[in-house]
Amino acid sequence: MNRFVQKLIAGAAAVAIAVTGLLGGAPVAKAADPAQGTIKITNAENDSVEHTLSGWKLASLKNIDTDANNNLTFLIDTNDNLVDEIEASMTKDQLKAYKADGNYYTPGGTDNNPIGYLVANVFKDLSEPNDPWGGDASALRTFATTLSKKLAEDDAPNADKADFKSSATGSENTCEQGLWFLKDTSADPTTQSIPIIVATKLDGYDQTSTWGQVILKMNVPTVDKKITESVSGTVTGGTKADARIGGVVKYELSSVIPTYTGYDMTTPPRVFKLIDTASKGLTVDVSSVKSVKLTKGTDTVTLTDKDYAVSSDFYALTEDQKGYNAEYAGGKVTTIDLANYVNKAAGSTSSTDGILEGATVTVEFEATVNKDATIASVGNPNSVELEYSHTPDNKFTRIPGPEVRVYTYKFGILKTDMAGKKELSGAKFAIARVNGSTETFMTQDTETKVWKNLTTDKPNADAADDVFTTDGNGKIAMSGLPAGTYHVYEIKAPTGYTNIGLPDFTFTIGATFSGTPETATVSYSKKTGDDRISVGTSDGQATVKNAKNLTELPLTGDLGIKVFITVGVLLMAAGAAFALSARMRS
């Protein structure tokens, strides 16, 4: 679980108190009203943080008694110090109706009772929805959110109790009895809850046994990233893949749409962004994002460009800035911003259907390995972060997700004479990727280094393109190959050297990984007995020797058989030609 967590306090039964006797005289109390009550605050499962909450006493309970049916009766008396803030937190319609009700309001009066009115007429039979993640529809939640802002103003009354505590098993806090407004003031703002209104439990009154209980509900915005496919290679565990230069790698980002109960939507707007950072060896831009979907249960919603925006820019951090990572220098940062969706912008899916809170949001996108790719070593990283609103007033933060890596490898050829002392230029080679019994020949663009497939037919020895030719140093460098097995054919010898029995060989690129970040240890193995060919097991360079004539060719082993067959075929062909010529002369 990520260390950055966002808490919501469930409002279930937040004002689950009877309102009998509010409009008329209550029975005379048989004993003095209790002066104290308790509020028990319990953390959500797996939450070990001790929360500190400040509390404002909204109202006291007066004339507490029971009727003939053992129902609790009482009056509600608003705290005089908070009347102005409470009235200012009502909606226009609530305030108008309240001021028209002489039981609770008198113009210029000193005993106005706005909490009594709200409980009797607005919050009666109302608490937070049974599913406390149900959004902002609750009138109680709307009132609590507005009141929180009023109490944050400079001239607002100080809290009546500033040290309410929570714990994993539940901390019981003693306070004056009545209705309380609780606001989380924990030092780490990423753990703060939305505000809640709760009635205290009263000792000696079984009817209040379910009162005064607050359970912190944990809303955990996490972010994940995995590789789903490498078109030219393989994927291991979703965390790493291999690919060739020019190969497409497919990724999936995922998170969960938070619950925005009690969160602002306009001042400032809610924030929800998935931020992908790719190293310079991976080409990613706005066109790389292929789809954004929401899934919850059996419901799947495909979002449109009215719901989100995609932007891409170069990695901007420099060495002197916090968070700089040299692996991403020169890379791209691509942001998928769901602000329109989480703020119900005009034209968005949520503007008509509402926000699908708790839904998994999945972003599918692609990257292409390019010529700047790191060869082997630590590979080419790609990371993700989630930027989201973590407090009810939409302060936002970022949390990191996993980092995944794409690896690509190199191979080289050194062409020499049989003595290994002279490098030979002008030798032509073809290379094929081996997949079972199928060999697919490939070529590489000299400028972009992008590989592309040809056919299963070996290129012609006289082909100008689609083949590899040794340079003046007798070398061919092939970079950006995925792990696997390859078959290399020499299809034309250098000038002055025999084309009889030209070498061909298969080799395999393999890798093991260790360390953090995972570093590839590459191994190369040759699968042929031809003594003219040696492959460096760690550097991947194959030395291939050429003979000037048949007398330089070894006549044992695999090569000897090939030469014998080749010479035999040539002799048979020559004999057939001689016989045909003799018949023609006769």
N, C-alpha and C positions, 0 to 999 in steps of 0.2 A: 504494500500500500504506500502510495506516495506520501511524503511528510506534509505536503500542503493539502489541508482538508478544509472544507467549508461546512459549518454546522447550521442546521435549522432546528428550532425548537417547535415540536409539535404543539398545536393549539387545541388538540382534542380535549374537550371538557374545560376549555380555558375559562369560561364563565358559566360552568354547569352548575348554577345555583338557582334555587327556587326564588321567585319574586313575589310570593304571597304577601299581601299586606302593604304593597307599595302605594296603592291608591287610597287606602282607607286607614283607619286606625288599627294598629297591630295589637294583639293581646298584650296585656301587661306582663312584663317579664317576671318569672317566679324567682329569679336570682339575678345577681349582677351579670351583665354581659362579660364574657371572657375578654381579657385585655390582650392576650397573646394567641398566636396561631403558629403553624409551621408550614414550610414549603420545602419539599424534598426534590432535589435536582439530581438527575441521574444521567450519566454519559451514555451515548450510544455504544453498541457493541464494538469492541476493538478500539475504543477511544480512551486513551489513558491520560489525556490532558485535564488538568484541574482548571475549570473555568471560573472566572470571577465575574459576578454580575452586580450591577447597581440597581437599586429598587426605589421606585416612587410609590408611596401609598396613595392610591386613587380614592379610596372610600373605606369607611368603617361599616360594620354591620351593627345595627341597633335593635333593641327590644327582641332579642333572640328568644324563641320559644318553640313549642310544638303544639299542633292542633290535635283534635280528637282522633285523627287518623295517623298520628305520629309524624306528620309532615312538618318540616322546619318552617318557621315563619320569622320574618325579620324585616327591618327597614334598611335602606342603603343611604348612607350619609356621605356625600362627596367631601373630600378634603378641601377645605377652603383655600389652601395655598395653590391648588392646581386648577381651580375653576376656569381661569382665563385660558390656560393651555388646552384644557379639555374642550371648551367651547370652540376654540380656534381650530381644533382637529376634526370637528364634525364636517360633514358635507353640507352644501348649501341647503339641500332639502331637509336634512336632519336638523340643522340649526333653526330653520324656519318653523318646523313642526314643534320643536322643543320650546321655542319662545312663545308659541301660541298656547302652550299647555300650562295653565296656572298652577297645577299641582307641583310643578318642578321649577318654574321660572317666573320671576317678578322683575319687571324693569327696574333697574337700580337696586335690586334686592341683594342682601348679604347672605342669604341662605339658599341661593340657587343650587339645584341638585342635578347637574348634567349627567353624571354617571347613573344616578337613579333612573333618569329618563331613558338613557341608552339601554340599560339592562331590561327595563320593563317593556320598551317598545321596539328596540332594534336588535338587541342581543338575546332577547327572550327566546328560548328554544333554539338558540343558535350558538354554535361553537365553530372551531375550524372544521373543515370537511373531514369525514371519517378517514379519507386518504389525505393526510396533511400535505401531500405534494400536489394538491389539486389546483394550485394557481392562486390568483389574487381575487377570486370572486367573493370571498368572505367579507362581509361588512366589518366584522371584528378585525380581520387582518388589515384592511384598508385603514381603519381607525388607528390601530397600533402603529402602523408605518408612519402615518402623518404625525401622531403624537411624539414619536421618536425624534422627528425633525424639530418639532417645537421645543422639546426638552434639550436639544443640542444648541439652542440659541443662547447668546451671551447672558441675557437677563432672565433666563429660566431658573426656577427653583432648583437648589441642589438636591441630590438624592437623599431620601430618608434613611437608607441603609446601603452602604457601598461595598459590603463584603459578603454577599451571597456566594456560596461555593457549590461546585458540583464535584462528583467523583464517579468512578466506574461502577461502584456499588450503590451510589446514591448518598448524597450529603443532606442531612436534615437541618434546615435553617430556621431558627426561632426569630419571629418578628412580630410586630403588632398585627392583630387580626384584621382581616378585611380583604379588599381587592388590591392587587399590586401590579404595577407595570415593571417588568424586568428587562434590563438591557445589558447585553454582554459587553464587558470592558476588558476582556482578557488582553494581556500584553501583545500577544501575536495576533494581529488582525485577521490572519488567514483562518483562525479558528473561531471567529466570532459568530454568534447566532443572530438570527433576526429577533426583534423584540417580541415579548409575549405578555398577555394579561392573564393573571391566575388568581383564584380565590384561595385563601389559606384554609388549611384543615383546622378544625376546632376540637380541642380535647373535650371529651365528655359528650360529644354529639356524633353518634354513629352515622347520622345522615350526611356528614361531611367526610366520610372515610375515603372517598375518591377525590376529594379536593386537595389542592396544594401539592400536586404531583406533576413534575416537569421532566420529560425525557428528551434529551438532546438528540435530534435526528441528524444523522450524518449524511451529507450529500458529498460524494467523493468524485470530483471531476478528475478522471484519469485520461491519459492519452497513450495510444499504442501505435506501433508501426511494424509492418512485416513485409517481406518480399514474397509475392505470390507466384511469380513466374519469371524465368529467364529464358527468352526465346532461343538463345544460342548456347545455353549452358544448363546447369542444374542449380536447384535451390536446396539449401540445407537448413532445416528447422525454422525457416522464415527469417533467420537472422543474417545469413550470408548466402551468396550465390557467386557463380563464375559466369563470365560472358566474354564475347570477343568485342573488339572495337567495332562500333556500328550496331552492336546487339542491343535490343530493347529489353529493359528490366522493368517488371510491373510491381507496383507497391500498393499497399493499402494502409491508410491512416484511419484510426477510429477513436472516438471519444463518446461521451454521453451528454446529451442536452441537459443542463442543470435544471433544478427546480427553482423557479424565480419567485416563489411566494414571498411577498414582502419586499421585493426588489423594485427599485425605480425603473422607469423605462424611457425617461426623457431628460432628466437633469442629474447626471449625464446619462447617456444611453447605455444599455447593457453591452458587454463586450464578450465575444466568443470567436476566437481565431485559432486555426490550426496553421502552424508556421513550420514549413519544411526547409531544411538547409542541406544543400548538396555540395560536395567537393567539386573542384573544377574539372575533374575527369568524368563527370556525369552531366549531360546536357538536360536541363529542366527549364521550362518556361510556362507561360500561362496556358499554352495549348496542350501541355502535358497532363492537365487535369481532365479526366474523362467522365467522371460522374460523382455526384454527391447525393447520398441517400440516407433516409432515416428508417429505422426498423424498431418496432416495439410490438412484441407478441407476433401476431399474424399480420400486422399492419406494416406496409412498406410504402414510403413516400419518396418519390424522386424529385429532388429540388431543382429549381430552374435558376437562370441568371437573375431573376427577380428576388431570389432568396439569399444569394451569396455573390461575392466578387472575388476574382483571382488577380493577384498582382505578383510580379516577379522583378527582383532587382539584384545587383551584385552584393555579395557579402561585404558589409560596410565596416565592420569592426577592424581596428588597427591594433598593433602590438601593445600600445600603451593603454588600451581600453579593457575594462573588466569583461570577462567572458570571451576574450579573443581566443581563437583556436586556429593555429597555423594550418591545420589540415583542410580548413575551409577557405583559406585565402584564394581569391580568384573564382570562388564558386558562386552559386545562386541561392537566394532566399525567396521562396515562393509562399505566399500567404493566401489561405482560403478563409475569407472573412464572412461569417454568418450573421453580421450585424442586422441586416434586413430581416432575417428570419426571427431572431430572438427579440427584436424590437417591434415586430408586427408592422413593418413598413408597408406603405401602400403598394398593392400589386403582389406582395409576397404571399406564399401559401399560408402562412400563419395569420395573415390579416383577415382571412375568411374562415380558416379551419382551426385556428388557435395553435399554440405551441405544443408540440408533442413532447412534453417534459418526460425525462427518463428514457427517451429513445436513443438508440445507438446511432451515431452519425458516422457514416463510412465514406471516405474519399478514396477513389481509385485514380491513380496517376501513373505515368510512365517516365522513365529516364533512359537516355541513350548513352552508352559508353563512348567516349570520344578519344581523340589522339593525345589528350593531356592526361589520360588515365595513369595512375600509379601502377607500375608493373609489379605484381606479387606484393611482397612486403606487407604493409598494413592495409592494403587495398584502398578502396574508394568509398569513404563513409557518406552516410546520408542520415540526418537526425530530424527529430520533430519536437516541437514544443506546443503547449496549449496556453493561450492567453485568455483569461476569463475574469469576469466580475466575481470577486470573492467576498464582498461585503454588500449589505443592503443598499448602500449609497453608491454602489458600482465602482468602488476602487478595484483596480484589476492587478493581477499578478501573472507570472508565467511559471509553469511547471514543465520540467523536461520529460520526454518520453524516451524510449529505447533508440539506440543507434544501430543501424544495419550497414553491412559492407558488401561491396562487389569486388571480386578479384579477377584479374586477367594476367596472362603469363606471356613469356617470350620464348622464341626458339631461333637458332641461328645455324648457318652452314658455312664451313670453311673448306674450300676446294683446293687440293694440293696434288702434286705429282706423287708417284708411288713411294718415293723416298721421304715424302713429307717435308721437303725443304723448299719447294717452290709453290707459291700461291698462283692459282690459275683463274684467269678471268674468262667470261664468255660462256661458262657452262650453264645449261638451262635445266630448271627443275620444275616439277609440278607437285602440289601437295593436296591431299584429300583427307577429309574428316571421316573416320571409320565409325560406323554405327551398325554393329552386328556384322552382317555379311554385305552391307551396302557401303560403298565409298563415294563420297560427294566431293568433287574437286572444288577448290576455292581460289580466289584471287584477292589481292589487297591493293587498294588505290595508293599510289605513291605519295600523294599529297595529304589526303585526309586520313590515311591508314585504315580506312573502313574496309572490312572484309565483306565479300559477297559470295554466294554460292554460284557455281557453274552447273555442270551436269555430272552424270556418272561416267562420262567418257573422258579418257585421258587426253589432255591437249596435245595437238600436233607438235612435233619437234621443231617445225619451222614457224610456229605461231609467234607473232610479235608481241601479242598481249596475253594476259591470263597465265603467264608463266613467270618464273623468277630467274634472274640471270646474275651470276656472280660478278662483283665489281672488280676494280683494278687491284684490290687486295685479296681477291678470291673469296669474298664474303657475301652472304645474304643475311639480312636481319629481318626476322618475322616477329613483330610485337603484337600483343593484344589478342592472345588465343585463350579460349577456355580450357580447363582441364579435360583430358580425354586421350584417345588414341588417334594417331595420324599415320598416313602412309605417304612417304616421300619417294618420288621417282626422279632419277636423272634421265632426262629425255634427249639431251644432246650434249656430247662431250665438247670440251674446248678445242679450238683449232690445233691440229697436230696430234690429237689423242684419239684412240679407237672408240668407236660407238658400239663395238661388240661387247656384250656382257655388261652393259651399263648398270651401275648399282641402284638398288631400291631397298628401302627398309621401312619398318614400322617402329614407332616409338610412342611412349605414353608420358603425358604430363600429369603428375599427381602432387598433392599438397597436404600437409598436416598443419594444424593451427595451435597456437599457444600464446599465452600472455594477454595483457589488456593494454591497448586494443589487440585483438587477435592478429597475430603476425603469421603469414604463410611461410612455411618451410617447404620449398619446391624440390621435387625429385623427378629425374628423367630416366627412363629405362628403354634400352634398345631391344627389339624383338627380331633379331636376325643374326645368322652366324657369319656373315660376310666380314672377313678380316680387313677389308678396305674402309670399313666404317667404324667409327668410335663416337660415342655420345657422352659428353660430360654429364655425370649424374647430378650435379648441382648447378652448373651454369647453362645447361641446355644447348651447348654448341656441338653440332655434329661435324666431325672432320671426315670428309669424303675424298678418297684418293682416286686418281685416274691413271690408266695405263696408256702408254704410247702405242703398244702393239700387243699381240697375243702372248709373246714370250714373257711379258711382265705380269701377266695375269696368273694368280695361283690356280692350280688345277685340282684342288681338293676342296672338300666341303661343299656347301651350297653353291658357291660361286663356280667351282669346278664343274658341277653338274650343269649349271646354266650355260657355261662356256662350251662344254661338250655338246650340249643340245644345239646351241646356236651354230657352232662350227659344223656340226653334222648336217643341220638344215641347209647351211650355205653350200656344203659339198654336194649334197643331194641335188640342190638347185643347179649347181654348176654342172653336175653329171648329166642332169636332164637336159640342160641347154646344149651340152656337147653332143649327146645322142641325137637330139633334134637337128643339130647342125649337120651331123654325119648323114642322116637320112636325106636331108635336103640336097647334099652334095651328090649322093648316089642317084 
